[in-house]
Amino acid sequence: MEMGGKGTNAMSIISKIYCSSSQVVLAVRRRPRVINGGGFVVTDCSQKVLFKVDGCGVLGTRGELMVRDGDGVALLLIRRKGGMVQALSFHRQWKGYSFDYEGLQKLVFSLKEPKSCLAKNNITIKTSSEHNRGNRNWDFEINGYFPNRDCSIVDSKGYVVAQVGVKKEVDELMGSKDLYHVLVKPGIDQAFVIGVIAVLDYIYEESTSC
């Protein structure tokens, strides 16, 4: 596995305005369910809010997520679809839809949920544009285990495009996983990355679930 770089060109899935020419570190802070319905807020290093994620505690619908920009404009609607049988295995899929200028929805990615929430791999993602997929039937996969805040999004060539982690000093100070960071490689769509993290948060029954 390699860290981004030469295998990662500009990759727009939601919009090219969320692709940076340099590496970006985003801070994710979970919102309390009791106070404001859960979900989480994403900021940059200067504490500017870049994204907000609402789950069913806010939207009122199970299996539905919304990624908004810092101004609250909807960017990505994500829905969990019913189970599908593949090789005698039961899988749920999540579908992510962006919005065009007329408010119409466009499918931009699908994510296959693992058979067990204890699984540390077996989460794959397909995008509508099939970025250099090669002989694989997926564009990205999740390596590691999200509840431990130790996982990465890897493309079909084995390059890490985004990585979730907790800074040591934050972990020692807070003793919880309510604040963590996401390192996004150059050229990678940050809105897409946050959408994937929103789904992982729901799958593992964290702040977006109810």
N, C-alpha and C positions, 0 to 999 in steps of 0.2 A: 504494500500500500504506500502511495506517495502523497505528499502534501501539495495539492493544487499546482500552481506554476504552469509549466509548459503544456500540460494537458487541458488547461482550462481557458478557453477563449470567452469573449463576451457572450453571455447566455441569457437572453430575455425570454421569460416565461409569462410573467404578469405584465411587466413593462420595462423598457430599457432605462427608465429614469431611476429604477431601483438597482441598477448595476453600477458599481463603483470601479474605477480604474485602479484602486488600491485596496489593500486588505482592510476590513472593517470589523470592529469589535462592538457588538450590541449587548446591552444589559437588559435582562428580562426579569421583571418583578411581578410575582403573582399577586392578584387582588383577593382579599378575603371574600369568601362566598357569602358570609352573613351580612357584611356591610354593603357590598355593591355587586353581588351576584357572581363573583369569581371572575375567571378570565385572567388576562395579564396585560401588562404595558411594556413596550419595548422602547428603550432610549439609546441615544448615542453617548459618546464619551463626555459630551458637554451637558448631559441630562435633557437634551431636547427629545420630546416624544416623537418617535417615527411611526410606530404602529400600535394599534390597540386590538386585542382579540377578545371577542365576546363568545361565551359558550351558552349552554342551555339555561344556566342560571339567569342570564340576561334576556336571551331570545325566547325562552319558554318552550323550546322544542328539543327533545332529546335527539342526539345524533346530528346536530346542526351547529356549525361554527361560522363566525364572520370575522374576517381580517379587515381592519380599517386603517387608513393612514392617520397621521398625527392630528388632522383636523376632523376626524370622524367620518370621512367619506369611505363608503364601502368599496373594497378592492377585490375581495375574494370570498365567495360563499362556498362552504365545504359541507357536504352531506354524506352521511353513512348510508350505504345501500344495503339491501337485504343480502343474506348469505348466498354463496354460490358453491356448488360442488365441483371440485377438481380432484381427480384421482382419489376418490373416496375421502377427501378432506373438505371440511367446511370452512369457507373463508368469507369474511365481510370485506367490502371495498368502500373506500372513501373517494368521492369525486369532488374535485375543486373547479369552480367556475369563476372566471373573471367577468367583468362587465364592460361592454363597449360604450361609446358615447351616447347611445340611445337607451342604455340601461339593459340591453339584451345580454343574456348569459352565454358564455362560451366555455366549453370544457377545456381545461388546460393541463390537468393532471389527474391521475388516479393512483391510489395507494392501497395495497393489499394488506389487510390487518393480519397479524400472526394468529395462529390457531390457539395459542395460549398467551396470556399476559405475562407469563414468566419467561417467554422466549426472548433470547438476547439477539437474535438475528431473524432472518426470514421475513423482513419487511422490505418490499420492493415498490418502486414508484415508476410509473410510466408517464411521460409528458406527451402532449399532443404533437409536438414538433420532432420527437424522436432524435434527440441530440447525439449523433455519432454512436448509435446503439451497437453497431457491429452485429455479431451473431447472437447477442443476448436478447431476451424478450422484455427487458426493462432498461430504464435509463439511469436510475439511481437505486441504492439500497442503504439501509441503516445498519451500521456496525456499532456494537456496544449495547449498553442498556440505559435507556433514558432516565428511569427513576433514580439511578445513581449519578445522574448528571455527568455521564461519561460515555458519549456516543458521537458518531460522526455520520455525515451524509457523504457517500462515496459514489462517483460516477461509474459508468460501465467499463472504463479503462483502469479503474483502481485509484483514481485521484480523489483525495479528500477535498470537497468543495465547501464544507461547513463543519464546524466542530462545536459541540456543547460541552461546557465545563464549569467548574466553580473555582474561583480564585481561593487559594489556601487561606488568606487572611479573612476573607468573607466567611468561609466555612467555619473557621475557628471562632469568629465573632458571633455569628448568628446561630450556628448549630442546626440549621435547617436548609432546605432546598428552595426556599421562596425567592432567592435572588441568585441568578446564575448568568453566565455570559455565553454568547454565541460568536465565534470567530468565523467570518464569511470571507472567502477567498476573492481576489479581484475578478470582476466580470460576472459574478454569480448574482442572480436575482434575489435580493434580500427579502422581498415580499413572498416569494415562493418558499424560501427557507423558513420564514415565520409560519407560513401555512402548514408546512410539514410538521413543525414543532407543535403547532396547535393540535394537530391530529394525534401526535404522540402523547400530548398532555391528556387528551380525552381518553385514549385507549387505556392508559394506565391510571385512569380514574382520579385525575388531579383537579386543577382549578376550573377547567372548562366543563367538566362532567357534572351531573346532578342525579 
